[in-house]
Amino acid sequence: MNLYIEDWKGKLTWKEYMNYTIYEWVAVFVTTTGLVISSVLGFFFLKKWLQEKRSRKKKML
């Protein structure tokens, strides 16, 4: 996975992706899905946290 993250630092063409081995494709899949899942969970956490904060503020007033 670290190898794939290092590849993201530079420019990759589609031709270079075609030369990946099966293990590198697994790393691509794991890295991409991990980033997507983390982003989605972070978004929903922040959304819920802001809603709770607003509701507490309304109760105090």
All heavy atoms as TSV, in Angstrom:
chain	resi	resn	atom	element	x	y	z
A	1	MET	N	N	0.825	-1.188	0.000
A	1	MET	CA	C	0.000	0.000	0.000
A	1	MET	C	C	0.869	1.251	0.000
A	1	MET	O	O	0.522	2.231	-0.643
A	1	MET	CB	C	-0.930	-0.021	1.213
A	1	MET	CG	C	-1.940	1.070	1.183
A	1	MET	SD	S	-3.332	0.843	2.276
A	1	MET	CE	C	-2.597	1.035	3.860
A	2	ASN	N	N	1.973	1.228	0.697
A	2	ASN	CA	C	2.855	2.389	0.712
A	2	ASN	C	C	3.414	2.685	-0.672
A	2	ASN	O	O	3.629	3.839	-1.011
A	2	ASN	CB	C	4.000	2.184	1.695
A	2	ASN	CG	C	3.524	2.263	3.125
A	2	ASN	OD1	O	2.499	2.851	3.408
A	2	ASN	ND2	N	4.258	1.649	4.016
A	3	LEU	N	N	3.632	1.640	-1.454
A	3	LEU	CA	C	4.124	1.845	-2.809
A	3	LEU	C	C	3.116	2.608	-3.648
A	3	LEU	O	O	3.472	3.479	-4.426
A	3	LEU	CB	C	4.443	0.502	-3.475
A	3	LEU	CG	C	5.604	-0.270	-2.882
A	3	LEU	CD1	C	5.692	-1.642	-3.532
A	3	LEU	CD2	C	6.895	0.486	-3.085
A	4	TYR	N	N	1.869	2.270	-3.487
A	4	TYR	CA	C	0.834	2.952	-4.258
A	4	TYR	C	C	0.682	4.400	-3.817
A	4	TYR	O	O	0.512	5.283	-4.641
A	4	TYR	CB	C	-0.497	2.213	-4.133
A	4	TYR	CG	C	-1.563	2.841	-4.965
A	4	TYR	CD1	C	-1.458	2.860	-6.349
A	4	TYR	CD2	C	-2.650	3.460	-4.377
A	4	TYR	CE1	C	-2.429	3.457	-7.124
A	4	TYR	CE2	C	-3.620	4.062	-5.149
A	4	TYR	CZ	C	-3.508	4.051	-6.517
A	4	TYR	OH	O	-4.459	4.655	-7.278
A	5	ILE	N	N	0.764	4.650	-2.539
A	5	ILE	CA	C	0.665	6.024	-2.040
A	5	ILE	C	C	1.833	6.853	-2.566
A	5	ILE	O	O	1.674	8.018	-2.914
A	5	ILE	CB	C	0.589	6.039	-0.498
A	5	ILE	CG1	C	-0.746	5.430	-0.051
A	5	ILE	CG2	C	0.731	7.446	0.054
A	5	ILE	CD1	C	-0.869	5.234	1.431
A	6	GLU	N	N	2.999	6.263	-2.646
A	6	GLU	CA	C	4.151	6.964	-3.220
A	6	GLU	C	C	3.911	7.283	-4.692
A	6	GLU	O	O	4.345	8.317	-5.179
A	6	GLU	CB	C	5.423	6.123	-3.059
A	6	GLU	CG	C	5.937	6.039	-1.641
A	6	GLU	CD	C	6.379	7.388	-1.090
A	6	GLU	OE1	O	6.973	8.179	-1.841
A	6	GLU	OE2	O	6.099	7.651	0.091
A	7	ASP	N	N	3.226	6.396	-5.407
A	7	ASP	CA	C	2.919	6.656	-6.816
A	7	ASP	C	C	1.983	7.845	-6.972
A	7	ASP	O	O	2.017	8.542	-7.981
A	7	ASP	CB	C	2.284	5.426	-7.475
A	7	ASP	CG	C	3.291	4.330	-7.744
A	7	ASP	OD1	O	4.507	4.616	-7.661
A	7	ASP	OD2	O	2.870	3.193	-8.037
A	8	TRP	N	N	1.116	8.081	-5.989
A	8	TRP	CA	C	0.185	9.202	-6.058
A	8	TRP	C	C	0.899	10.546	-6.011
A	8	TRP	O	O	0.367	11.546	-6.470
A	8	TRP	CB	C	-0.802	9.147	-4.907
A	8	TRP	CG	C	-2.011	8.329	-5.196
A	8	TRP	CD1	C	-2.300	7.682	-6.346
A	8	TRP	CD2	C	-3.091	8.095	-4.311
A	8	TRP	NE1	N	-3.496	7.040	-6.223
A	8	TRP	CE2	C	-4.008	7.267	-5.000
A	8	TRP	CE3	C	-3.376	8.487	-3.017
A	8	TRP	CZ2	C	-5.189	6.845	-4.411
A	8	TRP	CZ3	C	-4.547	8.060	-2.444
A	8	TRP	CH2	C	-5.446	7.255	-3.128
A	9	LYS	N	N	2.092	10.570	-5.472
A	9	LYS	CA	C	2.821	11.832	-5.355
A	9	LYS	C	C	3.261	12.348	-6.718
A	9	LYS	O	O	3.423	13.538	-6.906
A	9	LYS	CB	C	4.030	11.665	-4.432
A	9	LYS	CG	C	3.633	11.472	-2.988
A	9	LYS	CD	C	4.822	11.352	-2.087
A	9	LYS	CE	C	4.374	11.144	-0.650
A	9	LYS	NZ	N	5.493	10.950	0.244
A	10	GLY	N	N	3.455	11.453	-7.658
A	10	GLY	CA	C	3.847	11.858	-9.006
A	10	GLY	C	C	2.671	11.742	-9.950
A	10	GLY	O	O	1.549	11.439	-9.566
A	11	LYS	N	N	2.934	12.012	-11.214
A	11	LYS	CA	C	1.884	11.881	-12.212
A	11	LYS	C	C	1.899	10.471	-12.761
A	11	LYS	O	O	2.927	9.940	-13.146
A	11	LYS	CB	C	2.104	12.867	-13.352
A	11	LYS	CG	C	1.480	14.200	-13.137
A	11	LYS	CD	C	1.383	14.929	-14.436
A	11	LYS	CE	C	0.370	16.040	-14.288
A	11	LYS	NZ	N	0.101	16.677	-15.542
A	12	LEU	N	N	0.733	9.853	-12.791
A	12	LEU	CA	C	0.606	8.508	-13.339
A	12	LEU	C	C	-0.263	8.552	-14.583
A	12	LEU	O	O	-1.311	9.188	-14.591
A	12	LEU	CB	C	-0.050	7.565	-12.327
A	12	LEU	CG	C	0.833	7.003	-11.243
A	12	LEU	CD1	C	0.014	6.132	-10.310
A	12	LEU	CD2	C	1.954	6.198	-11.816
A	13	THR	N	N	0.187	7.870	-15.603
A	13	THR	CA	C	-0.635	7.737	-16.801
A	13	THR	C	C	-1.355	6.400	-16.748
A	13	THR	O	O	-0.996	5.511	-15.978
A	13	THR	CB	C	0.239	7.804	-18.066
A	13	THR	OG1	O	1.171	6.716	-18.042
A	13	THR	CG2	C	1.004	9.115	-18.136
A	14	TRP	N	N	-2.384	6.265	-17.562
A	14	TRP	CA	C	-3.135	5.007	-17.588
A	14	TRP	C	C	-2.263	3.853	-18.049
A	14	TRP	O	O	-2.489	2.709	-17.670
A	14	TRP	CB	C	-4.362	5.145	-18.487
A	14	TRP	CG	C	-5.412	5.995	-17.858
A	14	TRP	CD1	C	-5.735	7.268	-18.202
A	14	TRP	CD2	C	-6.240	5.656	-16.745
A	14	TRP	NE1	N	-6.728	7.740	-17.380
A	14	TRP	CE2	C	-7.051	6.761	-16.484
A	14	TRP	CE3	C	-6.370	4.527	-15.959
A	14	TRP	CZ2	C	-7.986	6.761	-15.455
A	14	TRP	CZ3	C	-7.305	4.530	-14.938
A	14	TRP	CH2	C	-8.099	5.633	-14.695
A	15	LYS	N	N	-1.275	4.164	-18.854
A	15	LYS	CA	C	-0.373	3.120	-19.346
A	15	LYS	C	C	0.410	2.500	-18.185
A	15	LYS	O	O	0.653	1.296	-18.158
A	15	LYS	CB	C	0.591	3.733	-20.359
A	15	LYS	CG	C	1.383	2.734	-21.163
A	15	LYS	CD	C	2.309	3.448	-22.131
A	15	LYS	CE	C	1.786	3.247	-23.518
A	15	LYS	NZ	N	2.698	3.780	-24.532
A	16	GLU	N	N	0.800	3.311	-17.216
A	16	GLU	CA	C	1.533	2.801	-16.050
A	16	GLU	C	C	0.652	1.920	-15.176
A	16	GLU	O	O	1.123	0.972	-14.562
A	16	GLU	CB	C	2.102	3.966	-15.243
A	16	GLU	CG	C	3.199	4.713	-15.973
A	16	GLU	CD	C	3.649	5.962	-15.239
A	16	GLU	OE1	O	3.195	6.190	-14.105
A	16	GLU	OE2	O	4.444	6.708	-15.819
A	17	TYR	N	N	-0.644	2.233	-15.104
A	17	TYR	CA	C	-1.561	1.396	-14.326
A	17	TYR	C	C	-1.675	-0.006	-14.922
A	17	TYR	O	O	-1.871	-0.975	-14.219
A	17	TYR	CB	C	-2.957	2.015	-14.267
A	17	TYR	CG	C	-3.109	3.092	-13.230
A	17	TYR	CD1	C	-3.331	4.411	-13.593
A	17	TYR	CD2	C	-3.055	2.793	-11.882
A	17	TYR	CE1	C	-3.487	5.395	-12.640
A	17	TYR	CE2	C	-3.209	3.771	-10.915
A	17	TYR	CZ	C	-3.424	5.071	-11.308
A	17	TYR	OH	O	-3.575	6.037	-10.360
A	18	MET	N	N	-1.573	-0.107	-16.228
A	18	MET	CA	C	-1.709	-1.408	-16.876
A	18	MET	C	C	-0.530	-2.339	-16.581
A	18	MET	O	O	-0.628	-3.546	-16.759
A	18	MET	CB	C	-1.850	-1.240	-18.391
A	18	MET	CG	C	-3.102	-0.507	-18.799
A	18	MET	SD	S	-4.569	-1.328	-18.129
A	18	MET	CE	C	-5.497	0.044	-17.543
A	19	ASN	N	N	0.569	-1.791	-16.102
A	19	ASN	CA	C	1.741	-2.597	-15.772
A	19	ASN	C	C	1.750	-3.079	-14.321
A	19	ASN	O	O	2.691	-3.734	-13.903
A	19	ASN	CB	C	3.023	-1.804	-16.050
A	19	ASN	CG	C	3.206	-1.526	-17.523
A	19	ASN	OD1	O	2.781	-2.305	-18.364
A	19	ASN	ND2	N	3.814	-0.405	-17.834
A	20	TYR	N	N	0.705	-2.749	-13.556
A	20	TYR	CA	C	0.637	-3.171	-12.158
A	20	TYR	C	C	0.416	-4.677	-12.057
A	20	TYR	O	O	-0.282	-5.276	-12.869
A	20	TYR	CB	C	-0.500	-2.461	-11.440
A	20	TYR	CG	C	-0.174	-1.085	-10.910
A	20	TYR	CD1	C	1.000	-0.440	-11.235
A	20	TYR	CD2	C	-1.052	-0.438	-10.070
A	20	TYR	CE1	C	1.288	0.811	-10.741
A	20	TYR	CE2	C	-0.775	0.820	-9.567
A	20	TYR	CZ	C	0.405	1.435	-9.908
A	20	TYR	OH	O	0.693	2.659	-9.417
A	21	THR	N	N	0.975	-5.263	-11.016
A	21	THR	CA	C	0.744	-6.682	-10.735
A	21	THR	C	C	-0.547	-6.820	-9.941
A	21	THR	O	O	-1.145	-5.829	-9.510
A	21	THR	CB	C	1.902	-7.274	-9.908
A	21	THR	OG1	O	1.942	-6.612	-8.640
A	21	THR	CG2	C	3.237	-7.107	-10.624
A	22	ILE	N	N	-0.965	-8.042	-9.698
A	22	ILE	CA	C	-2.195	-8.285	-8.936
A	22	ILE	C	C	-2.083	-7.733	-7.519
A	22	ILE	O	O	-3.051	-7.201	-6.975
A	22	ILE	CB	C	-2.565	-9.792	-8.933
A	22	ILE	CG1	C	-3.935	-10.018	-8.294
A	22	ILE	CG2	C	-1.522	-10.602	-8.178
A	22	ILE	CD1	C	-5.069	-9.563	-9.132
A	23	TYR	N	N	-0.913	-7.815	-6.938
A	23	TYR	CA	C	-0.727	-7.298	-5.576
A	23	TYR	C	C	-0.823	-5.773	-5.547
A	23	TYR	O	O	-1.334	-5.200	-4.594
A	23	TYR	CB	C	0.621	-7.752	-5.027
A	23	TYR	CG	C	0.737	-9.249	-4.968
A	23	TYR	CD1	C	1.583	-9.946	-5.815
A	23	TYR	CD2	C	-0.039	-9.981	-4.073
A	23	TYR	CE1	C	1.669	-11.325	-5.775
A	23	TYR	CE2	C	0.037	-11.356	-4.017
A	23	TYR	CZ	C	0.887	-12.023	-4.874
A	23	TYR	OH	O	0.957	-13.383	-4.830
A	24	GLU	N	N	-0.330	-5.145	-6.591
A	24	GLU	CA	C	-0.449	-3.684	-6.657
A	24	GLU	C	C	-1.903	-3.265	-6.874
A	24	GLU	O	O	-2.349	-2.253	-6.338
A	24	GLU	CB	C	0.442	-3.140	-7.765
A	24	GLU	CG	C	1.918	-3.252	-7.434
A	24	GLU	CD	C	2.823	-2.902	-8.598
A	24	GLU	OE1	O	2.481	-3.225	-9.748
A	24	GLU	OE2	O	3.874	-2.294	-8.335
A	25	TRP	N	N	-2.663	-4.054	-7.630
A	25	TRP	CA	C	-4.079	-3.754	-7.809
A	25	TRP	C	C	-4.851	-3.923	-6.503
A	25	TRP	O	O	-5.778	-3.169	-6.220
A	25	TRP	CB	C	-4.691	-4.632	-8.906
A	25	TRP	CG	C	-4.443	-4.061	-10.265
A	25	TRP	CD1	C	-3.630	-4.569	-11.218
A	25	TRP	CD2	C	-4.991	-2.855	-10.799
A	25	TRP	NE1	N	-3.634	-3.745	-12.315
A	25	TRP	CE2	C	-4.462	-2.688	-12.090
A	25	TRP	CE3	C	-5.869	-1.889	-10.318
A	25	TRP	CZ2	C	-4.790	-1.608	-12.897
A	25	TRP	CZ3	C	-6.192	-0.805	-11.121
A	25	TRP	CH2	C	-5.657	-0.680	-12.394
A	26	VAL	N	N	-4.466	-4.902	-5.712
A	26	VAL	CA	C	-5.088	-5.064	-4.392
A	26	VAL	C	C	-4.782	-3.838	-3.538
A	26	VAL	O	O	-5.661	-3.320	-2.836
A	26	VAL	CB	C	-4.609	-6.370	-3.713
A	26	VAL	CG1	C	-5.031	-6.413	-2.253
A	26	VAL	CG2	C	-5.119	-7.578	-4.461
A	27	ALA	N	N	-3.553	-3.354	-3.618
A	27	ALA	CA	C	-3.173	-2.152	-2.861
A	27	ALA	C	C	-3.964	-0.940	-3.333
A	27	ALA	O	O	-4.386	-0.107	-2.522
A	27	ALA	CB	C	-1.676	-1.896	-3.000
A	28	VAL	N	N	-4.172	-0.826	-4.632
A	28	VAL	CA	C	-4.983	0.272	-5.180
A	28	VAL	C	C	-6.398	0.190	-4.621
A	28	VAL	O	O	-6.962	1.191	-4.167
A	28	VAL	CB	C	-5.009	0.220	-6.728
A	28	VAL	CG1	C	-6.052	1.164	-7.288
A	28	VAL	CG2	C	-3.648	0.539	-7.302
A	29	PHE	N	N	-6.975	-0.995	-4.635
A	29	PHE	CA	C	-8.340	-1.188	-4.139
A	29	PHE	C	C	-8.444	-0.874	-2.651
A	29	PHE	O	O	-9.345	-0.149	-2.225
A	29	PHE	CB	C	-8.793	-2.626	-4.417
A	29	PHE	CG	C	-10.157	-2.929	-3.894
A	29	PHE	CD1	C	-11.272	-2.432	-4.533
A	29	PHE	CD2	C	-10.319	-3.696	-2.747
A	29	PHE	CE1	C	-12.544	-2.703	-4.042
A	29	PHE	CE2	C	-11.569	-3.969	-2.254
A	29	PHE	CZ	C	-12.693	-3.473	-2.903
A	30	VAL	N	N	-7.525	-1.406	-1.869
A	30	VAL	CA	C	-7.554	-1.194	-0.421
A	30	VAL	C	C	-7.366	0.285	-0.084
A	30	VAL	O	O	-8.071	0.842	0.766
A	30	VAL	CB	C	-6.482	-2.062	0.274
A	30	VAL	CG1	C	-6.294	-1.664	1.722
A	30	VAL	CG2	C	-6.847	-3.525	0.165
A	31	THR	N	N	-6.424	0.929	-0.746
A	31	THR	CA	C	-6.159	2.350	-0.487
A	31	THR	C	C	-7.363	3.207	-0.853
A	31	THR	O	O	-7.793	4.069	-0.073
A	31	THR	CB	C	-4.925	2.816	-1.279
A	31	THR	OG1	O	-3.821	1.983	-0.938
A	31	THR	CG2	C	-4.602	4.262	-0.982
A	32	THR	N	N	-7.919	2.973	-2.020
A	32	THR	CA	C	-9.038	3.788	-2.490
A	32	THR	C	C	-10.277	3.587	-1.626
A	32	THR	O	O	-10.920	4.560	-1.222
A	32	THR	CB	C	-9.349	3.453	-3.960
A	32	THR	OG1	O	-8.152	3.594	-4.731
A	32	THR	CG2	C	-10.397	4.376	-4.520
A	33	THR	N	N	-10.605	2.330	-1.338
A	33	THR	CA	C	-11.787	2.096	-0.508
A	33	THR	C	C	-11.583	2.613	0.911
A	33	THR	O	O	-12.533	3.124	1.521
A	33	THR	CB	C	-12.167	0.600	-0.463
A	33	THR	OG1	O	-11.036	-0.156	-0.024
A	33	THR	CG2	C	-12.638	0.111	-1.811
A	34	GLY	N	N	-10.375	2.522	1.426
A	34	GLY	CA	C	-10.097	3.065	2.752
A	34	GLY	C	C	-10.290	4.565	2.815
A	34	GLY	O	O	-10.872	5.087	3.765
A	35	LEU	N	N	-9.833	5.257	1.799
A	35	LEU	CA	C	-10.013	6.711	1.752
A	35	LEU	C	C	-11.480	7.094	1.616
A	35	LEU	O	O	-11.953	8.035	2.264
A	35	LEU	CB	C	-9.202	7.305	0.598
A	35	LEU	CG	C	-7.696	7.308	0.790
A	35	LEU	CD1	C	-6.991	7.724	-0.502
A	35	LEU	CD2	C	-7.312	8.238	1.913
A	36	VAL	N	N	-12.208	6.366	0.793
A	36	VAL	CA	C	-13.625	6.667	0.599
A	36	VAL	C	C	-14.416	6.407	1.884
A	36	VAL	O	O	-15.212	7.254	2.314
A	36	VAL	CB	C	-14.200	5.839	-0.579
A	36	VAL	CG1	C	-15.719	5.932	-0.633
A	36	VAL	CG2	C	-13.591	6.295	-1.891
A	37	ILE	N	N	-14.193	5.261	2.504
A	37	ILE	CA	C	-14.915	4.922	3.736
A	37	ILE	C	C	-14.582	5.916	4.847
A	37	ILE	O	O	-15.473	6.373	5.570
A	37	ILE	CB	C	-14.613	3.472	4.162
A	37	ILE	CG1	C	-15.246	2.505	3.176
A	37	ILE	CG2	C	-15.094	3.198	5.582
A	37	ILE	CD1	C	-14.833	1.064	3.364
A	38	SER	N	N	-13.320	6.289	4.980
A	38	SER	CA	C	-12.924	7.261	6.003
A	38	SER	C	C	-13.584	8.611	5.769
A	38	SER	O	O	-14.044	9.265	6.710
A	38	SER	CB	C	-11.410	7.429	6.013
A	38	SER	OG	O	-10.783	6.239	6.359
A	39	SER	N	N	-13.647	9.028	4.526
A	39	SER	CA	C	-14.273	10.313	4.197
A	39	SER	C	C	-15.763	10.297	4.497
A	39	SER	O	O	-16.301	11.255	5.070
A	39	SER	CB	C	-14.055	10.646	2.719
A	39	SER	OG	O	-12.694	10.752	2.440
A	40	VAL	N	N	-16.437	9.225	4.130
A	40	VAL	CA	C	-17.874	9.123	4.374
A	40	VAL	C	C	-18.167	9.099	5.869
A	40	VAL	O	O	-19.057	9.812	6.355
A	40	VAL	CB	C	-18.457	7.875	3.669
A	40	VAL	CG1	C	-19.880	7.597	4.113
A	40	VAL	CG2	C	-18.399	8.050	2.158
A	41	LEU	N	N	-17.431	8.289	6.616
A	41	LEU	CA	C	-17.639	8.234	8.063
A	41	LEU	C	C	-17.341	9.579	8.726
A	41	LEU	O	O	-18.070	10.010	9.630
A	41	LEU	CB	C	-16.775	7.142	8.685
A	41	LEU	CG	C	-17.197	5.706	8.401
A	41	LEU	CD1	C	-16.163	4.740	8.957
A	41	LEU	CD2	C	-18.559	5.418	8.989
A	42	GLY	N	N	-16.294	10.239	8.282
A	42	GLY	CA	C	-15.967	11.558	8.823
A	42	GLY	C	C	-17.057	12.568	8.540
A	42	GLY	O	O	-17.417	13.377	9.409
A	43	PHE	N	N	-17.606	12.532	7.338
A	43	PHE	CA	C	-18.683	13.455	6.970
A	43	PHE	C	C	-19.907	13.242	7.857
A	43	PHE	O	O	-20.471	14.192	8.394
A	43	PHE	CB	C	-19.061	13.263	5.494
A	43	PHE	CG	C	-20.294	14.008	5.097
A	43	PHE	CD1	C	-20.256	15.378	4.891
A	43	PHE	CD2	C	-21.492	13.343	4.945
A	43	PHE	CE1	C	-21.400	16.074	4.533
A	43	PHE	CE2	C	-22.642	14.018	4.586
A	43	PHE	CZ	C	-22.596	15.387	4.380
A	44	PHE	N	N	-20.322	11.977	8.030
A	44	PHE	CA	C	-21.507	11.709	8.836
A	44	PHE	C	C	-21.271	12.023	10.310
A	44	PHE	O	O	-22.181	12.472	11.010
A	44	PHE	CB	C	-21.979	10.271	8.656
A	44	PHE	CG	C	-22.706	10.057	7.355
A	44	PHE	CD1	C	-22.163	9.257	6.370
A	44	PHE	CD2	C	-23.913	10.681	7.109
A	44	PHE	CE1	C	-22.825	9.065	5.172
A	44	PHE	CE2	C	-24.585	10.505	5.916
A	44	PHE	CZ	C	-24.032	9.693	4.942
A	45	PHE	N	N	-20.067	11.803	10.801
A	45	PHE	CA	C	-19.755	12.159	12.186
A	45	PHE	C	C	-19.874	13.665	12.388
A	45	PHE	O	O	-20.500	14.129	13.348
A	45	PHE	CB	C	-18.356	11.688	12.561
A	45	PHE	CG	C	-17.896	12.239	13.879
A	45	PHE	CD1	C	-18.356	11.715	15.064
A	45	PHE	CD2	C	-17.011	13.311	13.918
A	45	PHE	CE1	C	-17.949	12.238	16.280
A	45	PHE	CE2	C	-16.601	13.846	15.119
A	45	PHE	CZ	C	-17.076	13.308	16.311
A	46	LEU	N	N	-19.269	14.436	11.488
A	46	LEU	CA	C	-19.342	15.898	11.623
A	46	LEU	C	C	-20.778	16.399	11.505
A	46	LEU	O	O	-21.189	17.305	12.240
A	46	LEU	CB	C	-18.466	16.563	10.561
A	46	LEU	CG	C	-16.974	16.480	10.805
A	46	LEU	CD1	C	-16.217	17.048	9.611
A	46	LEU	CD2	C	-16.588	17.205	12.069
A	47	LYS	N	N	-21.541	15.809	10.608
A	47	LYS	CA	C	-22.937	16.208	10.443
A	47	LYS	C	C	-23.730	15.962	11.724
A	47	LYS	O	O	-24.455	16.840	12.196
A	47	LYS	CB	C	-23.551	15.427	9.281
A	47	LYS	CG	C	-24.969	15.782	8.984
A	47	LYS	CD	C	-25.479	14.958	7.817
A	47	LYS	CE	C	-26.963	15.147	7.646
A	47	LYS	NZ	N	-27.507	14.277	6.605
A	48	LYS	N	N	-23.569	14.783	12.305
A	48	LYS	CA	C	-24.289	14.452	13.539
A	48	LYS	C	C	-23.819	15.319	14.696
A	48	LYS	O	O	-24.627	15.784	15.508
A	48	LYS	CB	C	-24.095	12.978	13.875
A	48	LYS	CG	C	-24.930	12.511	15.021
A	48	LYS	CD	C	-24.820	11.029	15.225
A	48	LYS	CE	C	-25.701	10.595	16.384
A	48	LYS	NZ	N	-25.684	9.156	16.578
A	49	TRP	N	N	-22.527	15.561	14.781
A	49	TRP	CA	C	-21.973	16.377	15.855
A	49	TRP	C	C	-22.515	17.809	15.779
A	49	TRP	O	O	-22.890	18.395	16.796
A	49	TRP	CB	C	-20.450	16.375	15.760
A	49	TRP	CG	C	-19.778	17.191	16.811
A	49	TRP	CD1	C	-19.715	16.945	18.137
A	49	TRP	CD2	C	-19.063	18.415	16.599
A	49	TRP	NE1	N	-18.995	17.937	18.774
A	49	TRP	CE2	C	-18.582	18.851	17.843
A	49	TRP	CE3	C	-18.776	19.168	15.460
A	49	TRP	CZ2	C	-17.845	20.009	17.984
A	49	TRP	CZ3	C	-18.043	20.326	15.606
A	49	TRP	CH2	C	-17.585	20.738	16.855
A	50	LEU	N	N	-22.571	18.372	14.573
A	50	LEU	CA	C	-23.103	19.731	14.422
A	50	LEU	C	C	-24.589	19.786	14.758
A	50	LEU	O	O	-25.053	20.751	15.371
A	50	LEU	CB	C	-22.860	20.238	13.000
A	50	LEU	CG	C	-21.416	20.597	12.681
A	50	LEU	CD1	C	-21.259	20.912	11.190
A	50	LEU	CD2	C	-20.951	21.774	13.514
A	51	GLN	N	N	-25.344	18.755	14.391
A	51	GLN	CA	C	-26.768	18.726	14.729
A	51	GLN	C	C	-26.972	18.664	16.237
A	51	GLN	O	O	-27.828	19.364	16.781
A	51	GLN	CB	C	-27.442	17.520	14.067
A	51	GLN	CG	C	-27.625	17.666	12.591
A	51	GLN	CD	C	-28.154	16.400	11.943
A	51	GLN	OE1	O	-28.130	15.322	12.543
A	51	GLN	NE2	N	-28.609	16.517	10.712
A	52	GLU	N	N	-26.181	17.849	16.926
A	52	GLU	CA	C	-26.287	17.758	18.380
A	52	GLU	C	C	-25.888	19.068	19.048
A	52	GLU	O	O	-26.504	19.495	20.022
A	52	GLU	CB	C	-25.423	16.620	18.908
A	52	GLU	CG	C	-25.959	15.252	18.600
A	52	GLU	CD	C	-25.039	14.144	19.065
A	52	GLU	OE1	O	-23.995	14.432	19.690
A	52	GLU	OE2	O	-25.360	12.980	18.788
A	53	LYS	N	N	-24.877	19.710	18.522
A	53	LYS	CA	C	-24.422	20.976	19.081
A	53	LYS	C	C	-25.502	22.044	18.939
A	53	LYS	O	O	-25.752	22.812	19.867
A	53	LYS	CB	C	-23.133	21.405	18.378
A	53	LYS	CG	C	-22.431	22.558	19.019
A	53	LYS	CD	C	-21.102	22.820	18.347
A	53	LYS	CE	C	-20.409	23.981	19.001
A	53	LYS	NZ	N	-19.148	24.308	18.358
A	54	ARG	N	N	-26.149	22.066	17.778
A	54	ARG	CA	C	-27.227	23.040	17.562
A	54	ARG	C	C	-28.417	22.760	18.466
A	54	ARG	O	O	-29.031	23.693	19.006
A	54	ARG	CB	C	-27.671	23.003	16.105
A	54	ARG	CG	C	-26.711	23.646	15.173
A	54	ARG	CD	C	-27.241	23.654	13.761
A	54	ARG	NE	N	-26.174	23.963	12.822
A	54	ARG	CZ	C	-26.076	23.468	11.621
A	54	ARG	NH1	N	-26.990	22.640	11.157
A	54	ARG	NH2	N	-25.079	23.807	10.829
A	55	SER	N	N	-28.768	21.484	18.638
A	55	SER	CA	C	-29.928	21.159	19.471
A	55	SER	C	C	-29.653	21.489	20.941
A	55	SER	O	O	-30.551	21.933	21.656
A	55	SER	CB	C	-30.315	19.686	19.317
A	55	SER	OG	O	-29.352	18.845	19.892
A	56	ARG	N	N	-28.439	21.293	21.398
A	56	ARG	CA	C	-28.084	21.659	22.782
A	56	ARG	C	C	-28.150	23.164	22.976
A	56	ARG	O	O	-28.588	23.649	24.024
A	56	ARG	CB	C	-26.690	21.163	23.131
A	56	ARG	CG	C	-26.623	19.686	23.345
A	56	ARG	CD	C	-25.221	19.270	23.711
A	56	ARG	NE	N	-25.124	17.822	23.744
A	56	ARG	CZ	C	-23.985	17.158	23.766
A	56	ARG	NH1	N	-22.836	17.826	23.764
A	56	ARG	NH2	N	-23.982	15.857	23.769
A	57	LYS	N	N	-27.724	23.881	21.951
A	57	LYS	CA	C	-27.741	25.339	22.041
A	57	LYS	C	C	-29.178	25.840	22.090
A	57	LYS	O	O	-29.503	26.775	22.828
A	57	LYS	CB	C	-27.010	25.931	20.837
A	57	LYS	CG	C	-26.682	27.378	20.966
A	57	LYS	CD	C	-25.822	27.839	19.825
A	57	LYS	CE	C	-25.292	29.225	20.059
A	57	LYS	NZ	N	-24.425	29.688	18.970
A	58	LYS	N	N	-30.089	25.238	21.337
A	58	LYS	CA	C	-31.492	25.635	21.349
A	58	LYS	C	C	-32.157	25.327	22.692
A	58	LYS	O	O	-33.008	26.063	23.149
A	58	LYS	CB	C	-32.252	24.924	20.232
A	58	LYS	CG	C	-31.961	25.484	18.868
A	58	LYS	CD	C	-32.755	24.760	17.792
A	58	LYS	CE	C	-32.402	25.282	16.426
A	58	LYS	NZ	N	-33.122	24.556	15.362
A	59	LYS	N	N	-31.754	24.213	23.321
A	59	LYS	CA	C	-32.323	23.855	24.613
A	59	LYS	C	C	-31.921	24.830	25.696
A	59	LYS	O	O	-32.657	25.079	26.630
A	59	LYS	CB	C	-31.903	22.438	25.003
A	59	LYS	CG	C	-32.592	21.363	24.227
A	59	LYS	CD	C	-32.135	19.992	24.679
A	59	LYS	CE	C	-32.784	18.907	23.857
A	59	LYS	NZ	N	-32.323	17.568	24.252
A	60	MET	N	N	-30.717	25.387	25.589
A	60	MET	CA	C	-30.249	26.346	26.583
A	60	MET	C	C	-30.985	27.667	26.467
A	60	MET	O	O	-31.122	28.374	27.464
A	60	MET	CB	C	-28.744	26.568	26.433
A	60	MET	CG	C	-27.914	25.406	26.824
A	60	MET	SD	S	-26.183	25.863	26.655
A	60	MET	CE	C	-25.488	24.947	28.003
A	61	LEU	N	N	-31.412	28.007	25.298
A	61	LEU	CA	C	-32.101	29.290	25.108
A	61	LEU	C	C	-33.527	29.153	25.414
A	61	LEU	O	O	-34.290	29.222	26.073
A	61	LEU	CB	C	-31.966	29.761	23.646
A	61	LEU	CG	C	-30.544	30.060	23.196
A	61	LEU	CD1	C	-30.553	30.407	21.726
A	61	LEU	CD2	C	-29.974	31.223	23.978
